[in-house]
């Protein structure tokens, strides 16, 4: 009798970044927030935070104003996540945090990357 507990297909973090499901955050935005490991946003959380800028993904060659806004919003969001971690407001690998300026609740997941390294991923509350 067959068992149905085996994985048929799995995506790596690199695959999800390549297809746009995850938006990788450059060091220039994650470092000021105090995150020393790679950070990515789910597409839905990225669009929520970046609402009004019109950028679906981190732009390849943004104009100066768009880049400033992208870095500011990303840093502000990640700073809120770091404050939630410092306050110990979550248990386990995933915790909710509020982004006050944008009036949104997001989740931060800390887990292993493709090679077992620590990585941070920001999700919407209804995403897995």
C-alpha distance (Angstrom), angle and dihedral (degrees) to the residues before:
residue distance angle dihedral
X1 . . .
X2 3.83 . .
X3 3.76 121.2 .
X4 3.78 120.6 -137.2
X5 3.77 98.7 -154.8
X6 3.79 99.1 92.0
X7 3.79 123.7 101.5
X8 3.79 112.9 -110.4
X9 3.79 97.5 -175.9
X10 3.79 133.2 3.0
X11 3.79 131.5 -179.5
X12 3.76 123.2 -141.8
X13 3.78 122.3 -135.8
X14 3.81 87.8 -109.2
X15 3.84 89.7 54.4
X16 3.81 91.0 51.3
X17 3.81 91.5 49.3
X18 3.81 91.6 47.3
X19 3.82 93.5 51.8
X20 3.82 93.4 44.4
X21 3.81 97.6 -112.0
X22 3.81 87.5 118.0
X23 3.80 124.4 36.3
X24 3.80 111.7 -145.6
X25 3.79 113.2 -138.9
X26 3.80 117.8 -137.9
X27 3.78 119.6 -123.7
X28 3.82 90.4 -112.9
X29 3.82 88.8 70.6
X30 3.81 102.6 34.1
X31 3.81 98.6 43.8
X32 3.84 97.1 62.5
X33 3.81 88.3 53.6
X34 3.80 89.5 56.7
X35 3.81 98.8 -109.4
X36 3.79 110.6 139.0
X37 3.81 98.2 -178.2
X38 3.82 131.4 67.0
X39 3.81 115.2 -70.1
X40 3.80 130.2 -159.9
X41 3.80 134.0 173.9
X42 3.79 123.9 -145.0
X43 3.79 110.1 -114.6
X44 3.83 91.1 -109.8
X45 3.81 94.2 51.1
X46 3.80 90.7 45.0
X47 3.80 92.5 52.8
X48 3.81 90.5 47.0
X49 3.81 93.8 53.1
X50 3.81 94.5 39.8
X51 3.81 94.9 46.7
X52 3.77 108.9 146.6
X53 3.79 97.9 22.1
X54 3.79 93.8 81.6
X55 3.79 96.5 -138.5
X56 3.80 115.4 130.8
X57 3.76 93.4 -177.5
X58 3.76 134.5 16.0
X59 3.79 101.5 -73.7
X60 3.77 120.2 -114.2
X61 3.79 94.3 -142.2
X62 3.80 109.5 8.0
X63 3.75 124.4 179.7
X64 3.81 114.5 -107.9
X65 3.82 95.7 -100.3
X66 3.83 94.6 49.1
X67 3.80 91.5 47.8
X68 3.81 91.5 49.5
X69 3.81 91.0 51.2
X70 3.80 92.8 45.9
X71 3.80 92.9 50.9
X72 3.82 93.0 44.1
X73 3.81 94.7 50.0
X74 3.79 93.5 43.4
X75 3.80 93.1 47.7
X76 3.82 91.7 46.9
X77 3.81 91.5 50.5
X78 3.80 93.6 46.9
X79 3.81 91.6 46.3
X80 3.82 88.5 56.5
X81 3.82 88.4 51.3
X82 3.82 92.2 50.2
X83 3.82 90.7 49.9
X84 3.81 89.8 52.9
X85 3.80 90.8 50.7
X86 3.82 91.3 48.1
X87 3.80 90.8 49.3
X88 3.78 89.8 52.4
X89 3.80 91.8 -127.8
X90 3.79 94.1 151.7
X91 3.75 139.6 54.3
X92 3.73 126.1 -142.0
X93 3.77 124.5 -3.4
X94 3.79 98.8 -37.9
X95 3.79 129.3 57.2
X96 3.76 137.6 170.3
X97 3.78 121.9 -123.1
X98 3.78 135.5 179.4
X99 3.78 123.8 -125.3
X100 3.82 98.7 -154.0
X101 3.80 100.8 -165.7
X102 3.80 91.9 52.3
X103 3.82 97.3 36.7
X104 3.77 93.6 -131.5
X105 3.79 135.4 127.3
X106 3.78 116.5 -139.2
X107 3.79 133.6 175.4
X108 3.79 127.2 -126.2
X109 3.78 117.7 -151.8
X110 3.80 121.3 -164.8
X111 3.76 113.8 -163.3
X112 3.76 147.6 124.7
X113 3.79 121.2 -57.4
X114 3.78 125.7 -143.5
X115 3.80 92.1 -70.0
X116 3.80 97.1 36.5
X117 3.82 94.9 -94.6
X118 3.82 118.5 138.1
X119 3.80 113.9 -94.4
X120 3.80 135.1 175.0
X121 3.79 123.1 -137.0
X122 3.81 126.0 -174.0
X123 3.83 116.1 -149.1
X124 3.78 140.5 173.9
X125 3.83 112.0 -104.7
X126 3.81 92.5 -108.8
X127 3.82 94.9 52.1
X128 3.79 125.2 93.0
